Amino acid sequence: MKFETLSIHKGNNITDSTKPVVQPVTLSTTFEHGNEQMLYTRLNNPNRQSLEQLVAALEKGEEAAAFSSGNAAGTAVFQALEPGSHIIAPDDMYHGLRFSIQQLFVGIHEVTFVDMSNPEEVKLAIRPNTKLIWTETPSNPLLKITDVRKISALAKAHGAILACDSTFATPVFQNPIELGADLVMHSSTKFFGGHSDVLGGVLVTKEKDGFWEKIRTVQRIGGAVPSPLDCYLLCRSIRTLAYRMKGHAQHAMILADFLQNHPKIEKVFYPGLKSHPGHEVAAAQMSGFGGIVSFMVKGGATEADQLVSKLRFFANATSLGGVESLIERRAAVEGPTSKTPPNLLRVSVGLEHTDDLLEDLAQALE
Ligand SMILES: *Cc1c(COP(=O)(O)O)cnc(C)c1O
């Protein structure tokens, strides 16, 4: 089955004799003893199983584990590592997961942050106890590109696990497992959900090894699991993921082009632009460049804030990946330790008509 077909049919498990076309929501927290598959909803649930089957198939992995948020999914990987592990992580990454490594694992794991777009830096950072290389590509919010194949060769040579936060790419545009990653992470709050109304996260494994069993234990015993209704909503949303992503990427390219040629814009970050330093690697490992564009407004934070306040169709809100366009000044959200330039705005380019989006940007930049 091709991607679009899998998205629509995988995990739609119908057991009801009335043969509904769409699998119903099973809200029950408990299941009668004697059936082999389900015991208690924290451990498993029909809707969670459907979501996990669907995402594992789309990411070409053996199995997936769904969590109550992207941060819970990412943190589960750090929790599953043996104490005393060294983690190599990107200098530009989702700030919530950077905080997770830095604040929840103080005295448990060590971490080194490097510029992952340069594999040499990763190579130099490897220590005898390096157990995990965490990548995020494209990265949040600078859209840096990591060459997953190259980092995978380094991880393999050292016997470290390679994980990839692929939230910005989605399996429509990138399959990290095919590029050599052992684990893939998604914040399903973003493009998977696609309508800014569900929180969730998911991990996909290349194979069911010992480390995956530990992750399953963190999921089932730690208990940061999504509700059956959230799993149902995510499956429903993923049915249209391929078509939404094509729209997001097409619109993002049009916006990036417009911004790049505007005299009031200092710099645009979008891997689809030939001027982006990661363009060639992105073109080699992705089949599309995603729906997120960041840009720096000439001047400073004040000029950036002024632009945001004049926009009509771009809501000034955090998060990304929904059908509606969102914009925010990341440095203001990431707090005082943020290294993000103060005049940088991140746009989640929505599915409104691009004529309306461009007209709105043009009037706000006047
Ligand atoms: C939002 C996001 C996360 C965290 O996901 P939550 O669902 O908010 O917990 C992790 N990584 C990336 C790249 C994100 O954009």
The ligand as a Tripos MOL2 file, in Angstrom:
@<TRIPOS>MOLECULE
LIG
   15    15     1     0     0
SMALL
NO_CHARGES

@<TRIPOS>ATOM
      1 C1          6.0310   20.6990   20.1420 C.3       1 LIG1
      2 C2          7.2590   19.9170   19.9410 C.ar      1 LIG1
      3 C3          7.6650   18.9610   20.8900 C.ar      1 LIG1
      4 C4          6.9040   18.7280   22.1820 C.3       1 LIG1
      5 O1          5.6440   18.2200   21.9600 O.3       1 LIG1
      6 P1          4.4060   18.4600   22.9760 P.3       1 LIG1
      7 O2          3.3150   17.6950   22.3200 O.co2     1 LIG1
      8 O3          4.1890   19.9400   23.0470 O.co2     1 LIG1
      9 O4          4.8020   17.9240   24.3000 O.co2     1 LIG1
     10 C5          8.8230   18.2360   20.6250 C.ar      1 LIG1
     11 N1          9.5450   18.4410   19.5090 N.ar      1 LIG1
     12 C6          9.1870   19.3580   18.5820 C.ar      1 LIG1
     13 C7         10.0320   19.5340   17.3680 C.3       1 LIG1
     14 C8          8.0400   20.1290   18.7720 C.ar      1 LIG1
     15 O5          7.7060   21.0500   17.8550 O.3       1 LIG1
@<TRIPOS>BOND
     1     1     2 1
     2     2     3 ar
     3     2    14 ar
     4     3     4 1
     5     3    10 ar
     6     4     5 1
     7     5     6 1
     8     6     7 2
     9     6     8 1
    10     6     9 1
    11    10    11 ar
    12    11    12 ar
    13    12    13 1
    14    12    14 ar
    15    14    15 1
@<TRIPOS>SUBSTRUCTURE
     1 LIG1         1 GROUP 0 **** ****
